[in-house]
Amino acid sequence: MSNPFYIATTESVYKDHHVYLYDFVDSEMTPLLQLFNTAEAGVDSIHIHIASCGGDTTAGRQLLYTIQNAVSSGVNIQLYLDAECHSMASVFVCRLILLGIPLHISDIFFLMFHCVRANYGEEESIHYTMEDGVSSLAIYKTMLLHYCVPILTLDEVERIMKGEIIRVWPSELKERCSKLVPDEETIH
C-alpha cells in the first residue's frame, strides 16, 4: 500500500505544513506522527486536509492522541474537510472538531458512519472478539460515544450499532457545530 498521506511544507520565519489524508489510514504514519510531535507553538502551522475512506482504528486513535497533544501545546492546527470521510475517518473528524480546531467544510463533503465489520474468508461478521475478550463492537461504540457525541446524537449511535448507515451532510454538520462552538467564525 502507498502512503495514506502526503506532507507539503513551506518555510519562512514560520513553518506552514499541509497534511493530506486522502487514503486508508494505517500504521505507516511515522513521519506524520513526528510532524505533530515536533511542531512548535508560534512556529508551526499545520493544515489537515481530509478525504478518507477510513482506516485502522488503532492507527486513527494514535494519530488523534498525537494531534491532541499538539493542540494542547498551542500548535496552530486547521482542519479542511475536502471530500467525504467514512468510518474511522468520520470518528477522527468528529474528535478534531470537539477539540475546537478551526474547520473549513467543502460543499462536497460528508461524514459516513457505519457499524464495524470484520471479514474472515467468506464469512463476514459484524461482531468479533479481540484476544483480551473485548468485543470490537464495544470498542467502536465507546469510540462513537467518546469522540462523536454531541455531533452525533445518542439515538444515531444506537442506530449505527444496529447496522444503519448515517450520513451527515455539510449544512447539517455546520448546524451541529454551530451549537458546539460559540464563535461561528471558526467554521467556514
Salt bridges, closest charged atoms under 4 A:
ASP16 OD2 - HIS18 NE2 3.77
ASP16 OD1 - HIS47 NE2 2.76
ASP44 OD1 - HIS17 NE2 2.70
ASP82 OD2 - HIS49 ND1 3.31
GLU84 OE2 - HIS86 NE2 3.76
GLU124 OE2 - ARG117 NE 3.68
ASP155 OD2 - ARG159 NH1 3.02
GLU156 OE2 - ARG176 NH2 2.81
GLU158 OE2 - LYS141 NZ 2.82
GLU164 OE2 - ARG159 NH2 2.90
GLU172 OE2 - ARG176 NH2 2.60
GLU175 OE2 - LYS179 NZ 3.69
